[in-house]
């Protein structure tokens, strides 16, 4: 079935801007293919950039089994990161900004050289990485009640809502990303735990997989890009009026106050 890519893109942009989710993105009972979903995602980004935004990187999502189980999605998703998605750590974030948000903890890779292609391997990722930093990603589907499949979440840019980057850079050689415990706390209480090994066995391998996966759509990454490797734990639903923080043991904390809507 063919879809009006421009119409779907505009519907997603409007849902984000108004904070009102779509009942469905495509008619119930129809199926869209991944190539069409990527075309919708790229049209959304094209319009946002034309309006003054800027691409700053890319995200890999739903790679951990815990995330696929939580949202009923059978494969990883991915999407562009824009400057407008950035939020400073330790400053409040309002519930006005989102529809039905969840928070994830993940490592972010910052590139010192271009990276991409169908044959990228872990050594390529290591050589291209300037440093890594802890990150929180707020995911927020523009589809009502998170009733999504792979088409919806990909068209919706991997359901990204906002990202927060920590100012705690480390070289890859200073960390053991194949086995690093992580947790999310709400008001000081641990509500989710995970380990970076659940990100494709190792986040470095996950980034290599992402490069190969998106190469067929002509997507590659540039020097300075921020690449989110995916959550190491099941996403936590956000409740207004709470303090939310993430921690990678032996690395550092990152957090914010999530305030009630005005």
MARBA-3410 file (N, C-alpha, C, O; in Angstrom, 1 decimal):
262
0.8,-1.2,0.0,0.0,0.0,0.0,0.9,1.2,0.0,1.8,1.3,0.8 ~ 0.5,2.2,-0.8,1.3,3.4,-0.9,0.7,4.5,0.1,-0.5,4.5,0.3 ~ 1.6,5.3,0.6,1.2,6.3,1.6,1.6,7.7,1.1,2.6,7.8,0.3 ~ 0.9,8.7,1.5,1.3,10.1,1.2,2.4,10.5,2.3,2.0,10.9,3.4 ~ 3.6,10.4,1.9,4.7,10.7,2.8,4.6,12.1,3.4,4.9,12.3,4.6
4.3,13.1,2.5,4.2,14.5,3.0,3.1,14.6,4.1,3.3,15.3,5.1 ~ 1.9,13.9,3.9,0.8,14.0,4.8,1.2,13.4,6.2,0.9,13.9,7.2 ~ 1.8,12.2,6.1,2.2,11.5,7.3,3.3,12.4,8.1,3.2,12.5,9.3 ~ 4.2,12.9,7.4,5.2,13.8,8.0,4.6,15.0,8.7,4.9,15.3,9.9 ~ 3.7,15.6,8.0,3.0,16.8,8.6,2.2,16.4,9.8,2.1,17.2,10.8
1.5,15.3,9.8,0.7,14.8,10.9,1.6,14.6,12.1,1.2,15.0,13.3 ~ 2.8,14.1,12.0,3.7,13.8,13.1,4.2,15.2,13.6,4.3,15.3,14.9 ~ 4.5,16.1,12.8,5.0,17.4,13.2,3.9,18.1,14.0,4.2,18.7,15.0 ~ 2.7,18.1,13.5,1.6,18.7,14.2,1.3,18.1,15.5,1.1,18.8,16.5 ~ 1.4,16.8,15.6,1.2,16.1,16.9,2.2,16.5,17.9,1.9,16.7,19.1
3.5,16.6,17.5,4.5,17.0,18.4,4.3,18.5,18.9,4.4,18.8,20.1 ~ 4.0,19.3,17.9,3.9,20.7,18.2,2.7,21.0,19.2,2.8,21.8,20.1 ~ 1.6,20.3,18.9,0.3,20.5,19.7,0.3,19.7,21.0,-0.5,20.0,21.9 ~ 1.1,18.6,21.0,1.0,17.7,22.2,-0.2,16.9,22.2,-0.6,16.4,23.3 ~ -0.8,16.7,21.0,-2.0,15.8,20.9,-1.6,14.6,20.1,-1.3,14.8,18.9
-1.7,13.4,20.6,-1.2,12.2,19.9,-2.2,11.9,18.7,-3.4,12.2,18.8 ~ -1.7,11.2,17.7,-2.5,10.7,16.7,-3.2,9.3,17.1,-2.5,8.5,17.8 ~ -4.4,9.1,16.7,-5.1,7.8,17.0,-4.3,6.7,16.3,-4.0,5.7,16.9 ~ -3.9,6.9,15.1,-3.1,6.0,14.3,-2.3,6.9,13.3,-2.7,8.0,13.0 ~ -1.2,6.3,12.8,-0.4,7.0,11.8,-0.9,6.6,10.4,-1.1,7.5,9.5
-1.2,5.3,10.3,-1.7,4.8,9.0,-3.0,4.1,9.4,-3.2,3.7,10.5 ~ -3.9,3.9,8.4,-5.2,3.2,8.7,-5.0,1.9,9.4,-4.1,1.1,9.0 ~ -5.9,1.6,10.3,-5.8,0.3,11.1,-5.9,-0.8,10.1,-6.7,-0.8,9.2 ~ -5.1,-1.9,10.3,-5.1,-3.0,9.5,-4.2,-3.0,8.3,-4.0,-4.0,7.6 ~ -3.6,-1.8,8.0,-2.6,-1.7,6.9,-1.2,-1.8,7.5,-0.9,-1.6,8.7
-0.3,-2.2,6.6,1.1,-2.3,7.0,2.0,-1.5,6.1,1.8,-1.4,4.9 ~ 2.9,-0.8,6.7,3.9,0.0,5.9,5.3,-0.7,6.0,5.6,-1.5,6.9 ~ 6.1,-0.5,5.0,7.4,-1.1,5.0,8.4,-0.1,5.6,8.2,1.1,5.8 ~ 9.6,-0.6,5.9,10.6,0.1,6.6,11.1,1.3,5.7,11.4,2.4,6.2 ~ 11.3,1.0,4.4,11.7,2.1,3.5,10.8,3.3,3.5,11.3,4.4,3.6
9.5,3.1,3.5,8.5,4.2,3.6,8.6,4.9,4.9,8.5,6.1,5.0 ~ 8.8,4.1,6.0,8.9,4.8,7.4,10.1,5.7,7.4,10.1,6.8,8.0 ~ 11.2,5.2,6.8,12.4,6.1,6.8,12.2,7.3,6.0,12.7,8.4,6.3 ~ 11.5,7.2,4.9,11.2,8.4,4.0,10.3,9.4,4.8,10.5,10.6,4.7 ~ 9.4,8.9,5.6,8.6,9.8,6.4,9.5,10.5,7.5,9.4,11.7,7.6
10.3,9.7,8.1,11.2,10.3,9.1,12.1,11.4,8.5,12.3,12.5,9.1 ~ 12.6,11.1,7.3,13.5,12.1,6.7,12.8,13.3,6.2,13.4,14.4,6.2 ~ 11.5,13.2,5.9,10.8,14.3,5.5,10.4,15.2,6.7,10.5,16.4,6.6 ~ 10.2,14.6,7.8,10.0,15.3,9.1,11.2,16.1,9.4,11.1,17.3,9.7 ~ 12.4,15.5,9.3,13.6,16.1,9.6,13.9,17.3,8.6,14.4,18.3,9.0
13.7,17.0,7.3,13.9,18.0,6.3,13.1,19.3,6.6,13.6,20.4,6.5 ~ 11.8,19.1,7.0,11.0,20.2,7.3,11.5,21.0,8.6,11.4,22.2,8.6 ~ 11.9,20.2,9.6,12.4,20.9,10.8,13.7,21.6,10.5,13.8,22.8,11.0 ~ 14.6,21.1,9.7,15.8,21.8,9.4,15.5,23.0,8.6,16.1,24.1,8.8 ~ 14.6,22.9,7.6,14.2,24.1,6.8,13.6,25.2,7.7,13.7,26.3,7.3
13.0,24.8,8.8,12.5,25.8,9.8,13.5,26.3,10.7,13.1,27.1,11.6 ~ 14.8,25.9,10.6,15.8,26.5,11.4,16.5,25.6,12.4,17.4,26.0,13.1 ~ 16.1,24.3,12.4,16.7,23.3,13.3,18.0,22.8,12.7,18.4,23.2,11.6 ~ 18.7,21.9,13.4,20.0,21.4,13.0,20.1,19.9,13.4,19.8,19.6,14.5 ~ 20.6,19.1,12.5,20.9,17.7,12.8,22.2,17.7,13.6,23.2,18.2,13.2
22.2,17.0,14.8,23.4,16.9,15.6,23.8,15.5,15.8,24.8,15.2,16.4 ~ 23.1,14.5,15.2,23.5,13.1,15.4,22.4,12.2,15.1,21.5,12.4,14.3 ~ 22.4,11.0,15.7,21.5,9.9,15.4,21.3,9.0,16.7,22.2,9.1,17.6 ~ 20.3,8.3,16.7,20.0,7.4,17.8,19.7,6.0,17.4,19.1,5.8,16.3 ~ 20.1,5.0,18.2,19.6,3.7,18.1,18.7,3.4,19.2,19.0,3.7,20.4
17.6,2.8,19.0,16.6,2.5,20.1,16.1,1.1,20.0,16.3,0.4,19.0 ~ 15.5,0.7,21.1,14.9,-0.7,21.2,15.8,-1.8,20.9,15.4,-2.8,20.3 ~ 17.1,-1.6,21.2,18.0,-2.7,20.9,18.1,-3.7,22.0,18.3,-4.9,21.8 ~ 17.9,-3.3,23.3,17.9,-4.2,24.4,16.6,-5.0,24.4,15.5,-4.4,24.1 ~ 16.6,-6.2,24.8,15.4,-7.1,24.8,14.4,-6.5,25.8,13.2,-6.6,25.5
14.8,-5.9,26.9,13.9,-5.3,27.8,13.1,-4.2,27.2,11.9,-4.0,27.5 ~ 13.7,-3.4,26.3,12.9,-2.4,25.6,11.9,-2.9,24.5,10.8,-2.5,24.4 ~ 12.4,-3.9,23.8,11.5,-4.6,22.8,10.3,-5.2,23.5,9.2,-5.1,23.0 ~ 10.5,-5.8,24.6,9.4,-6.4,25.3,8.4,-5.4,25.9,7.2,-5.5,25.8 ~ 9.0,-4.3,26.4,8.2,-3.3,27.0,7.2,-2.6,26.0,6.0,-2.3,26.4
7.7,-2.4,24.8,6.8,-1.7,23.8,6.3,-2.6,22.7,5.7,-2.1,21.7 ~ 6.6,-3.8,22.8,6.0,-4.8,21.8,6.6,-4.6,20.4,5.9,-4.8,19.4 ~ 7.8,-4.1,20.3,8.5,-3.9,19.0,9.5,-5.0,18.8,10.3,-5.3,19.7 ~ 9.5,-5.6,17.6,10.4,-6.8,17.5,11.8,-6.5,17.0,12.6,-7.5,16.9 ~ 12.1,-5.3,16.6,13.4,-5.0,16.1,13.8,-3.6,16.5,13.0,-2.8,16.9
15.1,-3.3,16.5,15.6,-2.0,16.9,15.0,-0.9,16.0,14.7,-1.1,14.8 ~ 14.9,0.3,16.5,14.6,1.5,15.7,15.7,2.5,15.6,16.8,2.2,16.3 ~ 15.6,3.5,14.9,16.6,4.5,14.8,16.0,5.8,14.3,14.9,5.9,13.8 ~ 16.8,6.9,14.5,16.3,8.2,14.1,17.3,9.3,14.3,18.3,9.2,15.0 ~ 17.0,10.4,13.6,17.9,11.6,13.7,17.8,12.3,15.0,16.7,12.3,15.6
18.9,12.9,15.5,18.8,13.8,16.7,19.0,15.3,16.2,19.8,15.6,15.3 ~ 18.1,16.1,16.7,18.1,17.5,16.3,18.5,18.4,17.5,18.4,18.0,18.7 ~ 19.0,19.6,17.2,19.5,20.5,18.2,18.3,20.8,19.2,18.5,21.0,20.4 ~ 17.1,20.9,18.6,15.9,21.3,19.4,15.6,20.2,20.5,14.8,20.5,21.4 ~ 16.2,19.0,20.4,15.9,18.0,21.3,16.7,18.1,22.6,16.4,17.4,23.6
17.8,18.9,22.5,18.8,18.9,23.6,18.2,19.7,24.8,17.5,20.7,24.7 ~ 18.4,19.1,26.0,18.0,19.8,27.3,19.2,19.7,28.2,20.0,18.7,28.3 ~ 19.5,20.8,28.9,20.6,20.9,29.8,20.4,20.0,31.1,19.3,19.9,31.6 ~ 21.5,19.3,31.5,21.3,18.5,32.8,21.1,19.4,34.0,21.6,20.6,34.0 ~ 20.5,18.9,35.0,20.2,19.6,36.3,19.3,20.7,36.2,19.1,21.4,37.3
18.7,21.0,35.1,17.6,22.0,35.0,16.3,21.4,34.8,16.2,20.3,34.2 ~ 15.2,22.0,35.3,13.9,21.4,35.2,13.4,21.2,33.8,13.7,22.0,32.9 ~ 12.6,20.2,33.6,11.9,19.9,32.3,10.4,19.8,32.7,10.0,19.1,33.6 ~ 9.6,20.5,31.9,8.2,20.6,32.2,7.4,19.5,31.4,7.7,19.1,30.3 ~ 6.4,19.0,32.1,5.5,18.0,31.5,4.7,18.6,30.3,4.1,17.9,29.5
4.7,20.0,30.2,4.1,20.6,29.0,4.7,20.2,27.7,4.1,20.2,26.6 ~ 6.0,19.7,27.8,6.7,19.4,26.5,6.4,18.0,25.9,6.7,17.8,24.8 ~ 5.7,17.2,26.6,5.5,15.8,26.2,4.1,15.3,26.2,3.2,15.9,26.8 ~ 3.9,14.1,25.6,2.6,13.5,25.6,2.5,12.4,26.6,1.7,12.4,27.5 ~ 3.4,11.4,26.5,3.4,10.2,27.4,4.8,9.7,27.5,5.2,8.7,27.0
5.7,10.5,28.2,7.1,10.3,28.1,7.6,9.2,29.0,7.1,8.9,30.1 ~ 8.7,8.5,28.6,9.5,7.6,29.4,11.0,8.0,29.3,11.3,8.7,28.3 ~ 11.8,7.6,30.3,13.2,8.0,30.3,14.1,6.8,30.2,13.7,5.7,30.8 ~ 15.2,6.9,29.5,16.1,5.8,29.3,17.5,6.3,29.6,17.8,7.5,29.6 ~ 18.4,5.4,30.0,19.8,5.7,30.3,20.7,5.0,29.2,20.5,3.8,29.0
21.6,5.7,28.6,22.4,5.1,27.6,23.7,5.8,27.4,23.8,7.0,27.8 ~ 24.7,5.2,26.9,26.0,5.9,26.5,25.8,6.6,25.2,25.2,6.1,24.3 ~ 26.4,7.8,25.1,26.4,8.5,23.9,27.9,8.6,23.3,28.8,8.9,24.1 ~ 28.0,8.4,22.1,29.3,8.4,21.4,29.4,9.7,20.6,28.5,10.1,19.9 ~ 30.5,10.4,20.8,30.8,11.7,20.1,31.9,11.4,19.1,33.0,10.9,19.5
31.7,11.7,17.8,32.6,11.3,16.8,33.7,12.3,16.5,33.4,13.5,16.5 ~ 34.9,11.8,16.2,36.0,12.7,15.8,36.3,12.6,14.3,37.1,13.3,13.8 ~ 35.6,11.7,13.7,35.8,11.6,12.2,34.5,11.0,11.7,33.7,10.4,12.4 ~ 34.3,11.0,10.4,33.1,10.5,9.7,33.1,9.0,9.9,34.1,8.3,10.1 ~ 31.9,8.4,9.9,31.7,7.0,10.2,30.4,6.5,9.4,29.4,7.1,9.5
30.6,5.4,8.7,29.4,4.9,8.0,29.8,3.9,6.9,31.0,3.8,6.5 ~ 28.8,3.2,6.4,29.0,2.2,5.4,28.6,0.8,5.7,28.3,0.5,6.9 ~ 28.5,0.0,4.7,28.0,-1.4,4.9,29.0,-2.3,5.6,28.6,-3.5,5.9 ~ 30.2,-1.9,5.8,31.2,-2.8,6.3,31.9,-2.3,7.6,32.9,-2.7,7.9 ~ 31.2,-1.4,8.3,31.7,-0.8,9.5,31.8,-1.9,10.6,30.9,-2.7,10.7
33.0,-2.0,11.2,33.2,-2.9,12.3,33.6,-2.2,13.6,33.7,-1.0,13.6 ~ 33.8,-2.9,14.7,34.1,-2.3,16.0,35.3,-1.5,15.9,35.4,-0.5,16.6 ~ 36.3,-1.9,15.2,37.6,-1.1,15.1,37.3,0.2,14.5,37.9,1.3,14.9 ~ 36.5,0.3,13.5,36.1,1.5,12.8,35.4,2.5,13.8,35.7,3.7,13.9 ~ 34.5,1.9,14.6,33.8,2.7,15.6,34.8,3.2,16.7,34.8,4.4,17.0
35.7,2.4,17.1,36.7,2.8,18.1,37.6,4.0,17.6,37.8,5.0,18.2 ~ 38.0,3.8,16.3,38.9,4.8,15.7,38.2,6.1,15.5,38.8,7.2,15.5 ~ 36.9,6.1,15.3,36.1,7.3,15.0,35.6,8.0,16.2,35.0,9.1,16.1 ~ 35.7,7.4,17.4,35.1,7.9,18.6,36.1,8.8,19.3,37.2,8.4,19.7 ~ 35.6,10.1,19.6,36.5,11.0,20.3,36.3,10.7,21.8,37.3,10.6,22.5
35.1,10.5,22.3,34.8,10.2,23.7,33.4,9.8,23.8,32.6,9.9,22.9 ~ 33.0,9.2,25.0,31.7,8.8,25.3,31.2,9.6,26.5,32.0,9.9,27.4 ~ 29.9,9.8,26.6,29.3,10.5,27.8,28.0,9.8,28.1,27.3,9.3,27.3 ~ 27.6,9.9,29.5,26.3,9.4,29.8,25.2,10.3,29.3,25.4,11.5,29.1 ~ 24.1,9.6,28.9,23.0,10.4,28.4,21.7,9.8,28.9,21.5,8.6,29.2
20.7,10.7,29.0,19.3,10.3,29.2,18.6,10.7,28.0,18.7,11.8,27.4 ~ 17.7,9.7,27.5,16.8,10.0,26.4,15.4,9.9,26.9,15.0,9.0,27.6 ~ 14.6,10.9,26.6,13.2,10.9,26.8,12.5,10.5,25.5,12.6,11.2,24.5 ~ 11.8,9.4,25.6,11.1,8.9,24.4,9.6,9.3,24.6,9.1,9.3,25.7 ~ 9.0,9.6,23.5,7.6,10.2,23.6,6.9,10.0,22.3,7.0,10.8,21.4
6.1,8.9,22.2,5.5,8.6,20.9,4.4,9.6,20.6,3.7,10.1,21.4 ~ 4.3,9.9,19.3,3.2,10.8,18.8,2.0,10.0,18.4,1.0,10.5,17.9 ~ 2.0,8.7,18.8,0.9,7.8,18.5,0.3,7.5,19.9,0.9,7.1,20.8 ~ -1.1,7.6,19.9,-1.8,7.5,21.2,-1.5,6.1,21.9,-1.6,5.1,21.2 ~ -1.3,6.2,23.2,-1.1,5.0,24.1,0.0,4.1,23.6,0.0,2.9,23.9
1.0,4.6,22.9,2.2,3.9,22.4,1.7,2.6,21.7,2.4,1.6,21.7 ~ 0.7,2.7,20.9,0.2,1.6,20.0,1.0,1.6,18.7,0.5,2.1,17.7 ~ 2.2,1.2,18.8,3.2,1.3,17.7,3.7,-0.1,17.2,3.7,-1.0,18.0 ~ 4.1,-0.1,16.0,4.9,-1.2,15.5,6.2,-0.6,14.9,6.4,0.6,15.1 ~ 6.9,-1.3,14.2,8.2,-0.8,13.6,8.0,0.4,12.7,8.8,1.3,12.7
6.9,0.3,11.9,6.7,1.4,11.0,6.4,2.7,11.7,7.0,3.7,11.4 ~ 5.5,2.7,12.7,5.2,3.9,13.4,6.4,4.5,14.1,6.6,5.7,14.1 ~ 7.2,3.7,14.9,8.3,4.2,15.6,9.4,4.8,14.7,10.0,5.8,15.1 ~ 9.6,4.1,13.6,10.6,4.6,12.7,10.2,5.9,12.0,11.0,6.8,11.9 ~ 8.9,5.9,11.5,8.4,7.1,10.9,8.5,8.3,11.9,8.7,9.5,11.5
8.3,8.0,13.2,8.3,9.0,14.3,9.7,9.2,14.8,9.9,9.7,15.9 ~ 10.7,8.9,14.0,12.1,9.2,14.4,12.6,8.4,15.6,13.4,8.9,16.3 ~ 12.1,7.2,15.8,12.5,6.4,16.9,11.9,6.9,18.2,12.4,6.6,19.3 ~ 10.7,7.6,18.1,10.0,8.1,19.2,10.8,9.0,20.1,10.5,9.0,21.3 ~ 11.8,9.6,19.6,12.6,10.5,20.4,11.8,11.8,20.8,11.1,12.4,20.0
11.9,12.1,22.1,11.3,13.4,22.6,12.3,14.4,23.0,12.1,15.6,22.6 ~ 13.3,14.0,23.7,14.4,15.0,24.1,15.6,14.1,24.5,15.5,13.0,24.8 ~ 16.7,14.8,24.6,18.0,14.1,25.0,18.7,15.0,26.0,18.7,16.3,25.9 ~ 19.4,14.4,26.9,20.2,15.2,27.9,21.6,14.5,27.9,21.7,13.3,28.1 ~ 22.6,15.3,27.7,24.0,14.8,27.7,24.8,15.3,28.9,24.6,16.5,29.3
25.5,14.4,29.5,26.3,14.8,30.7,27.7,15.3,30.3,28.3,14.9,29.3 ~ 28.2,16.2,31.1,29.5,16.8,30.8,30.6,16.0,31.6,31.4,16.5,32.3 ~ 30.6,14.7,31.3,31.5,13.7,32.0,32.1,12.8,30.9,31.9,11.6,30.9 ~ 32.9,13.4,30.0,33.5,12.6,28.9,34.5,11.6,29.4,35.3,11.9,30.3 ~ 34.5,10.5,28.8,35.6,9.4,29.0,36.0,8.9,27.7,35.2,8.8,26.7
37.3,8.5,27.6,37.8,7.8,26.5,37.2,6.4,26.5,37.0,5.8,27.6 ~ 37.0,5.7,25.4,36.6,4.3,25.4,37.5,3.4,26.2,37.1,2.5,26.8 ~ 38.8,3.7,26.1,39.8,2.9,26.9,39.7,3.1,28.4,40.3,2.3,29.1 ~ 39.0,4.1,28.8,38.8,4.3,30.3,37.6,3.6,30.9,37.4,3.6,32.1 ~ 36.8,3.0,30.0,35.6,2.3,30.4,35.5,0.9,29.9,36.2,0.5,29.0
34.7,0.1,30.6,34.5,-1.3,30.2,33.0,-1.3,29.8,32.1,-1.8,30.5 ~ 32.7,-0.9,28.5,31.3,-0.8,28.1,30.7,-2.1,27.8,29.4,-2.2,27.7 ~ 31.4,-3.2,27.8,30.8,-4.5,27.7,30.2,-5.0,29.0,29.6,-6.0,29.0 ~ 30.5,-4.3,30.1,30.0,-4.7,31.4,29.9,-3.6,32.4,30.8,-3.5,33.3 ~ 29.0,-2.7,32.2,28.8,-1.5,33.1,27.4,-1.4,33.6,26.5,-1.3,32.8
27.2,-1.5,34.8,25.9,-1.4,35.4,25.3,0.0,35.3,26.1,1.0,35.5 ~ 24.0,0.1,35.1,23.4,1.4,35.1,22.0,1.3,35.8,21.5,0.2,35.9 ~ 21.5,2.4,36.2,20.3,2.5,36.9,19.6,3.8,36.8,20.3,4.8,36.5 ~ 18.3,3.8,36.9,17.5,5.1,37.0,16.9,5.2,38.3,16.3,4.2,38.9 ~ 17.0,6.4,38.9,16.3,6.6,40.2,15.3,7.7,40.0,15.4,8.6,39.3
14.2,7.5,40.8,13.1,8.5,40.9,13.0,8.9,42.3,12.7,8.1,43.2 ~ 13.2,10.2,42.6,13.3,10.7,44.0,14.2,9.9,44.9,13.9,9.6,46.0 ~ 15.3,9.5,44.3,16.4,8.8,45.0,16.2,7.3,45.1,17.1,6.6,45.6 ~ 15.1,6.8,44.7,14.8,5.3,44.7,15.1,4.7,43.4,14.7,5.1,42.3 ~ 15.9,3.6,43.4,16.2,2.9,42.2,14.9,2.2,41.6,14.2,1.4,42.3
14.5,2.5,40.4,13.3,2.0,39.8,13.6,1.1,38.6,12.7,0.4,38.1 ~ 14.8,1.1,38.1,15.2,0.3,36.9,16.7,0.1,37.0,17.5,1.0,37.3 ~ 17.1,-1.2,36.6,18.5,-1.5,36.5,18.8,-2.2,35.2,17.9,-2.8,34.6 ~ 20.1,-2.1,34.7,20.5,-2.7,33.5,22.0,-2.8,33.4,22.7,-2.4,34.3 ~ 22.4,-3.3,32.3,23.9,-3.4,32.1,24.1,-3.1,30.6,23.4,-3.5,29.7
25.2,-2.4,30.3,25.5,-2.1,28.9,25.8,-3.3,28.0,25.7,-3.2,26.8 ~ 26.0,-4.4,28.6,26.2,-5.7,27.8,24.8,-6.0,27.1,24.9,-6.7,26.0 ~ 23.7,-5.4,27.6,22.4,-5.7,26.9,22.2,-4.8,25.7,21.2,-4.9,25.0 ~ 23.2,-3.9,25.4,23.1,-3.1,24.3,23.9,-3.7,23.1,25.0,-3.4,22.8 ~ 23.3,-4.8,22.6,23.9,-5.5,21.5,25.2,-6.2,21.9,26.0,-6.5,21.0
25.3,-6.6,23.2,26.5,-7.3,23.6,27.6,-6.3,24.1,28.3,-6.6,25.0 ~ 27.6,-5.2,23.4,28.5,-4.1,23.7,28.1,-2.9,22.9,27.9,-3.0,21.7 ~ 28.0,-1.7,23.5,27.5,-0.5,22.8,28.4,-0.2,21.5,27.9,0.3,20.6 ~ 29.7,-0.6,21.6,30.5,-0.4,20.4,30.0,-1.2,19.2,29.9,-0.7,18.1 ~ 29.7,-2.5,19.5,29.1,-3.3,18.5,27.8,-2.8,18.0,27.5,-2.9,16.8
27.0,-2.3,18.9,25.7,-1.7,18.5,25.8,-0.6,17.6,25.0,-0.5,16.6 ~ 26.8,0.3,17.8,27.0,1.4,16.9,27.5,0.9,15.5,27.0,1.4,14.5 ~ 28.3,-0.1,15.5,28.7,-0.7,14.2,27.5,-1.3,13.5,27.4,-1.1,12.3 ~ 26.7,-2.0,14.2,25.4,-2.5,13.6,24.6,-1.4,13.0,24.0,-1.6,11.9 ~ 24.4,-0.3,13.8,23.6,0.8,13.3,24.2,1.3,12.0,23.4,1.6,11.1
25.5,1.5,11.9,26.1,2.0,10.7,25.7,1.2,9.5,25.3,1.7,8.4 ~ 25.9,-0.1,9.7,25.6,-1.0,8.6,24.1,-1.0,8.2,23.7,-1.1,7.1 ~ 23.2,-0.9,9.3,21.8,-1.0,9.0,21.3,0.2,8.2,20.5,0.1,7.3 ~ 21.8,1.4,8.5,21.2,2.6,7.9,21.9,2.9,6.6,21.5,3.8,5.9 ~ 23.1,2.3,6.3,23.8,2.6,5.1,22.9,2.4,3.9,23.1,3.1,2.9
22.0,1.4,3.9,21.2,1.1,2.7,20.2,2.3,2.4,19.7,2.3,1.3 ~ 20.0,3.2,3.4,19.2,4.3,3.1,20.0,5.6,2.9,19.5,6.7,2.9 ~ 21.3,5.4,2.6,22.2,6.5,2.3,22.6,7.3,3.6,23.0,8.5,3.4 ~ 22.4,6.8,4.8,22.7,7.5,6.0,24.1,7.2,6.5,24.4,6.0,6.6 ~ 24.9,8.2,6.8,26.2,8.0,7.4,26.3,9.1,8.5,25.5,10.1,8.5
27.3,9.0,9.3,27.5,10.0,10.4,28.8,10.8,10.1,29.7,10.4,9.5 ~ 28.8,12.0,10.7,29.9,13.0,10.5,30.6,13.3,11.7,30.1,13.1,12.8 ~ 31.8,13.8,11.5,32.6,14.3,12.6,31.8,15.3,13.5,31.2,16.2,13.0 ~ 31.8,15.0,14.8,31.1,15.9,15.7,29.7,15.4,16.1,29.0,15.9,17.0 ~ 29.2,14.4,15.3,27.9,13.8,15.6,27.8,13.1,16.9,28.8,12.6,17.4
26.7,13.2,17.6,26.4,12.5,18.8,25.5,11.3,18.4,24.5,11.4,17.8 ~ 26.0,10.1,18.8,25.3,8.8,18.4,24.9,8.1,19.7,25.7,7.7,20.5 ~ 23.6,8.0,20.0,23.1,7.3,21.1,23.0,5.8,20.8,22.5,5.4,19.8 ~ 23.6,5.0,21.7,23.8,3.6,21.4,22.5,2.8,21.8,22.5,1.6,21.4 ~ 21.6,3.3,22.5,20.4,2.6,23.0,20.4,2.4,24.5,21.5,2.4,25.1
19.2,2.2,25.0,19.1,2.1,26.5,19.6,0.7,27.0,19.4,-0.3,26.3 ~ 20.2,0.8,28.2,20.7,-0.5,28.8,19.6,-1.1,29.7,19.9,-2.1,30.4 ~ 18.5,-0.5,29.8,17.4,-0.9,30.8,16.0,-0.6,30.2,15.9,0.2,29.3 ~ 15.0,-1.2,30.8,13.7,-0.9,30.4,13.3,0.6,30.8,13.6,1.1,31.9 ~ 12.7,1.3,29.8,12.4,2.7,30.0,11.4,2.9,31.2,10.6,2.0,31.5
11.6,4.0,31.9,10.8,4.3,33.1,9.8,5.4,32.7,10.2,6.5,32.2 ~ 8.5,5.2,33.0,7.5,6.2,32.8,7.7,7.4,33.7,8.1,7.2,34.9 ~ 7.6,8.6,33.1,7.9,9.8,33.9,6.7,10.4,34.5,5.6,10.5,33.9 ~ 6.8,10.7,35.8,5.7,11.3,36.6,6.0,12.7,37.0,7.0,12.9,37.6 ~ 5.2,13.7,36.6,5.5,15.1,37.0,5.6,15.2,38.5,5.0,14.5,39.3
6.5,16.1,38.9,6.7,16.4,40.3,7.7,15.5,41.0,7.8,15.3,42.2 ~ 8.6,14.9,40.1,9.6,14.0,40.6,11.0,14.4,40.1,11.2,15.2,39.2 ~ 12.0,13.9,40.9,13.4,14.1,40.5,13.9,12.8,39.8,13.8,11.8,40.4 ~ 14.4,12.9,38.6,14.8,11.7,37.9,16.3,11.8,37.6,16.8,12.8,37.2 ~ 17.0,10.7,37.8,18.4,10.7,37.6,18.8,9.3,37.0,18.2,8.3,37.3
19.9,9.3,36.3,20.5,8.1,35.8,21.9,8.0,36.3,22.6,9.0,36.5 ~ 22.4,6.8,36.4,23.8,6.5,36.9,24.4,5.3,36.2,23.8,4.2,36.2 ~ 25.6,5.5,35.7,26.4,4.4,35.3,27.5,4.3,36.4,28.2,5.2,36.7 ~ 27.5,3.1,37.0,28.4,2.9,38.1,29.9,3.1,37.7,30.3,2.5,36.7 ~ 30.6,3.9,38.4,32.0,4.1,38.1,32.2,5.2,37.0,33.3,5.4,36.6
31.1,5.8,36.6,31.2,6.8,35.5,30.6,8.1,36.0,31.3,9.1,36.1 ~ 29.3,8.1,36.3,28.7,9.4,36.8,27.2,9.4,36.7,26.6,8.5,36.1 ~ 26.6,10.5,37.2,25.2,10.7,37.3,24.8,11.8,36.4,25.6,12.6,36.0 ~ 23.5,11.7,36.0,22.9,12.8,35.2,21.4,12.8,35.5,20.8,11.8,35.6 ~ 20.9,14.0,35.7,19.5,14.1,36.2,18.8,15.4,36.0,19.4,16.4,35.5
17.5,15.5,36.4,16.7,16.7,36.2,15.5,16.6,37.1,15.1,15.5,37.5 ~ 14.8,17.7,37.3,13.5,17.7,38.0,12.5,17.7,36.9,12.5,18.5,35.9 ~ 11.5,16.8,37.0,10.4,16.8,36.0,9.2,17.5,36.6,8.6,16.9,37.5 ~ 8.9,18.7,36.2,7.9,19.5,36.8,6.5,19.3,36.2,6.4,18.9,35.0 ~ 5.5,19.6,36.9,4.1,19.5,36.5,3.8,20.5,35.4,4.4,21.6,35.3
2.8,20.2,34.6,2.4,21.1,33.5,1.8,22.3,34.1,1.2,22.3,35.2 ~ 2.0,23.4,33.4,1.4,24.7,33.8,-0.1,24.7,33.8,-0.8,25.7,34.1
END
